[in-house]
Amino acid sequence: MNKISLKDKNYPELLKKIPNPPKELYFNGILKKSEKYPFAVVGTRKPSAYGQEVTEYFVKNLSEAGLTIVSGLALGIDSLAHKIALENKGKTIAVLGSGLNHIYPQTHQKLAKEIVISGGALISEYPPETLVYKGNFPARNRIISGLSLGVLIIEAPEKSGALITAHYATLQKRRVFVVPGRIYDKNSVGANELIKQGAQLVSKPEEILKTLKIKPVSFKKQKIDFLSEEEKLLLKFLDEEPVSIDEIIKQNKKPASKIISCLTSMEMKGVIKNLGGQYIGIK
């Protein structure tokens, strides 16, 4: 277990910028000063089938795009967001409302361990032996939003902790995104109200990436593992926009025949695609 103070140079930069950052943080795992793309996903503890489906859709795509998923380890949308991130080889951070020696709910002990093992982190502003106390959770929510570039709300009833997270995000000048729900659905009353108040309605992950100006990792990490070192180097010259083979050859010192051979191999592995007219792009 590790401890870091607000005065420490490695204290998370985004969190340091909020109005009332925690003076101390306790954590297990890896907590970086500057996480590349931290993004919060929160919602109801009792999601509908729709909420579960939407969570899987957004988190899967956001994780594959390179975002670190931040949430609160709670039942429902929060824990599902962590699980989906892990299933897609993504990094995820869980912020607790209790001490790290008292994981809540207890049924998420295994999930908490998986988060740390996978390169993520468990974080709390409370000393390790702090017991579960209901009043700690609203304050915990400011850390979830404070660590993140933005917050996605998926299903939130009229009185939901997710709305508190959205409120803190607004105070912290972080973007709030909401997946709309049916007007008759009690699970979506709070979420739909946020949209009325000015939160950004989103129906696909790409809208979040565009708003935050995040260029997605447009190929799966699993595919990279099967590339040779020469093929990995070629990726630096590729983009979603069309790039001519002649331009790639021009920028490399290796023989043209070798580069073409590597590109052919990468296409067979499903990493790049032939766009026609001697142009290629990342798949």
Secondary structure, DSSP 8 states (H G I E B T S, - for coil): -EEEETTSTTS-HHHHTSSS--SEEEEEE---SS-SSEEEEEE-SS--HHHHHHHHHHHHHHHHTT-EEEE---TTHHHHHHHHHHHTT--EEEE-SS-TTS-SSGGGHHHHHHHHHTT-EEEESS-TT----TTHHHHHHHHHHHTSSEEEEE---SS-HHHHHHHHHHHTT-EEEEE---TT-GGGHHHHHHHHTT-EE-SSHHHHHHHTT-----S-HHHHTTS-HHHHHHGGG--SS-EEHHHHHHH--S-HHHHHHHHHHHHHTTSEEEEETTEEEE-
